[in-house]
Amino acid sequence: MNPIPWSTFGVVIAWYSSNIGVLLSNKYLLSNYGFGYPVFLTMCHMMVCSMFSYIAISLMDIVPLQSIQSKKQFAKICGLSLVFCFSIVCGNMSLRYIPVSFNQAIGATTPFFTAVFAYMIMRQREAWDTYSTLVPVVAGVIIASRGEPSFHLLGFLLCVSSTAARAFKSVLQAILLSSEEEKLNSMNLLLYLAPIATLVLLPATLLMEEKVIWITLDLAKKDIRIIWYLLFSSSLAYFVNLTNFLVTNRTSALTLQVLGNAKGAVAVVVSILIFKNPISIEGMLGYVLTVTGVIMYGETKKKDGLNSSKMNMISDQSKIYNSIHICRV
């Protein structure tokens, strides 16, 4: 077996760091610091992602620029952006009420929602052994919910909504951008999604958090760190996507799956160590059961060979912005 190049190892570390970092920074801002404005926070993320995407693609040529081919394609991207915004806002709002560890346990159920939406929208059926692996995925979250000392119903529902919306976006993207001329890699898609998302989130912020801009400016006069916190969190939101793209290009699908499963476990451990949120044996067992089900799901999908080209695309698209719950947006 050839050794992993140091450059690839560095990219994986950067991927882990940015993924876990954006989760922890969002949690700190929204819960511990008391900056309870998730819609505004998400808008900051999208503004910075828009700027960095333009610099990376148009000025630095990190990836070739893919242009929008038609008004129809642009309309499709706008539709995806709405679902994208809903997923990230719900994910960020959930972090006000539930710990990162529970957030990650719920987020691990993405394959379940992907399979449900693929069947409902595309009538795409899986083999029964694949469906059977989704049982421990859901059962694990039920057990984790029962055993979660910090369980909060609204936070739970918001996180489930975010996870379902992320899966829905993956399926929708596979349908809407299915032709070869419409396909966009994750970095180019973010280049177009982020500005549209910013425009969508601006009126939402003014309506739902109408005084947040003045509150932030007033807060900055007392504690300038809030500006640096927002810039740091927003920058990490972009680097989540950049490093995810680089890791996807440098590793195999199996390696990416293993790394992704491990990343969730690392995020849980780190969040518990930093925030000291209480945990229970039942909750941890539920999380382990969910992750085990996700691993089994991946193995059965690999064994079945993913014969459907559309399901192949769904699998690929689900890697885009999966980590920002997250802002696993």
N, C-alpha and C positions, 0 to 999 in steps of 0.2 A: 504494500500500500504506500503510495506516495505521500510524503509529509505535507501538511497544510502550509501553504506559503505564508510568510509573516504578514504580508500585506492583507491577505484574506482574514487572518486571525485578528489583525487590527480593525478591519471593517466590522467584523462580528462583535468585537468589544465595543466599538462605537455604536453599533445597532442596539446592543443591550443597554448601554449607558443612556442613549437618547430616549429609548422606549421607557425605561424605568424612571429616568429623570423627569420626563414630562408628566408621568402619572403622579410622582411624588410632589413635583412643584405645583401641579394643579390642586392636589389634595391640600397642600400646605396653604395655598392662597385662599381657596374656597372655604376651608374648614378651620385650620389652626390659626391663620393670620386674620381670618374674619372678613375677607374681601368677597362677599357673597353675591357676585355678579357674573354668573357663568356665561350668559349670552354675550356680554361685553368682552369677557376673557376669550371666548371663541372667536369673536370678531377680530381681536388683536392677533390671534393665531393666524387667521386667514389673511390679514393685511401683511404680516411679515412673510408668510408663505408666498404671497403674490410677488412681493419685492424680491425675495431670494430666488424664486423660480425664474423670474425675468433675468436676473443677474447670471444664474447658473446656465440657462439655456441660450438666451439671446446674446449675452456678452462673453461668457466663458466657454461656451460650446461643450459643456459636460456631456450632453446628449444632443443629437441633431434635432432641430426644430421641426415639429410636425404641424402643418397648418390645418385649420378647419376648412373643410372642402365645400360646405354648403350651409345654407340657412337651416336646413333640416337637421344636419349634424349639430349645429349650434343649439338648436331647440332641444335636442336630446341631451346635450351636455348641461343645459339649464335645468332640465328635469332631474338629472342625476344630482345636480348641485343642491336642489331642495331636499332630497333624501339625505344627502351628505351632511347638510347643516343640521337637520333634525337629529341624526345619529350623534353628532359631536356634541350638540347642545345638551341632549339628554344624558350623554355620558358624563359631561362636566357637571351637570346639575346633580347627578347621583353621588358625585364625590363630596358634596356638601353633607350628605346624610349617612353614607356607609363607608367602611374602611376600604383601602385599596385591595386588601386580601380578598374580601367578599366580592368586590367589583370584578376582580380577575376570575373568580370562580364562576360568576354569571357569564362573563365574556367568553369563557371556554365553551359555552353552548352554541356558538356560532354555527358549527356544522349541522346541528339539529334544525335551526331556522333556515339554513341554506337548502337543506333537503326538502323541507316543507314548502318553501316558496318555489323551488324548482319543479315540484310536483303540481302545485296549484296553478302556476303561471304557464309552465312549459309542458306539463304532463310528463315530466321526466321521471321515470321509475328507477329505483335502485334495486339491487339484489336484496333478498330478505336478510342475508347475513350482514349486509351493510346497515339495514334498518335496525337490526337487533343491537348493534353497537351503540345506537343512539339512546337505548334504554338506560345504561349506566350514566351517560352524559346528563340526562335529565334527572335521574334518581339522585345523582351526586349533588346537584344543586338543591334539590328538595331537602336532602339530609343536611347539607351545609346551612340552608336557611333556618332549619329547625334548631341547629346547634350554634347559630351565630349570636354571640352576646350583644353585638351592636346592631342587630337587625332593625331596619327602619322600613316600613311598608312603602312609603313614597320613594325612598332611595332605591329600593328593590325594583319597583315598577318602572322607574326611570331607566335603570340599568338594563332591564329586560327589553324595554322599548329601544334603547340604543343598540343593543345586540341584534335585535330583530331587524332594525332599519339597516344596519351594516350588512346583514345577510341579504336583505331585499335589494340593496344597491348592487351587490355582486351579481345577483341574478338579472336584475334590470340592465346592468351594464353589458352583460353577455348577450342580451337580446338587442339592445339599442345600438351598440357599437360592434355588430357582428361581422360586417363586411370588411374585407381586407383594406379598402381605402379609408374606412372610418376608424380602424383600430388605432389606439393611442397607447404608448407606454405610460407607466405610472407617473413619470416626471412631467411629461407633456400634458397629461390629463390634469394634474395638479396645477399646472400653469394656467389652464382655463377655468378649472373649478374654483380655485381660491379667490380670484377677483369677483366672480359671480356670487360666491358665498358671502363675500364682504358686503356686496350691495344688498343681498337679502338680509343679512344680519344687522345692518345699520338701522333700518326702520324698526326691526324687531327689538333692538336695544333701546331705541328712543321710546318705544311703546311700553316695553316690559320693565325697563330699568332707566326711566326717563332722566333721572338726575345723576346717572353714574359718571358721566364725563366730568361734571363739576365736582362731584364727590371725590373722584380720583385726583383731580388737580388740587383740591383742598387738602387731601390726604398727603399728596406729594410735598406740600409745603411743610408739613409736620414730620414726614418720614419719606425722604427721597428714595429709600430702598424699594418702595412699591413700584416705581418706574423700572428699576433694574430687575425686579422679580417678574414683571410683565414681559419685559424684553427677553429675559432668560427663558421663560416658559414658552414664549412664542417662537424663539429661535430653535428650541428643542423640537417644537412641533414640526418645523420644516426638516430638521435633520433626521427625524424619525423616518420620513419619506425617502430622503436621499440615501440613508444607510440601508433601508429596506430594499431599495432598488439595486444598490451595489451588492448586497448579500445575495439577492435573488440571481444576479448575473454571475456571481462567482462560485456558487454552490449548486449542488444537485437538489432536486425536489425533495428527496428523502432527508438530506442533511438539513434543508430549510425547515422541514416538518419537525425534526428532532430539536433543532435550535429553538424553534418557536414554542414548543411544549416546555422546554427547559426555561425559557425566558419568563414564562408566566410564573413558574415555581420560584425563580430567583426574585421576581418582583414581589411576590407574597412575603418571602422571608425578609427582604430588605425593608419593606413597608412596616412589617411587625417590629423589626428592630428599631426603626426610626420613630414611629408614631406610638409604639407601645400599646397598640389596641389589643384588647383582650381576645383570646381565642379559646376554643374548646376542642376537645378530642373529637367530638362528633362533627364539628365544622371542618376540621382538618381531614377527617376520613371522607367526608362528602366531597371535598375538593380533590382529593387523591382519586376517588372513584370517577369523578367527572373527567379528569385528565387521562385516566386509564381508558375510559370510553372513547375519548378523542384520538388517542394513540391507536386503539383497535379500529376505529373508523378509518383512519389513514391507511392502516395496513390492508383492510378489506378493499378500499378504493384502489390501492396499488395492485392488489391481486386481481381485481376485476379488470384492470387495464384501462379504466376510464374510456370505454369505447366511444362514448358520445363526444363529438367535437365541442358541442356547446357546454357540456359539463367540464371539459378540459378548460375552456375559457373562464367559466365560473370559478374554478379552482385557482386560476391565475389571477383573476381580478380580485378575489377575496384577500389577496396579499396586499392590495393597495390601501394604504392608510389604515391598516387594521390596528395599529397600536395606539392611536389617539382616541381613547375611549371617551374611543377614547376620545380624548378630544375630538385602543385597539381599533377615536375617531377615531 
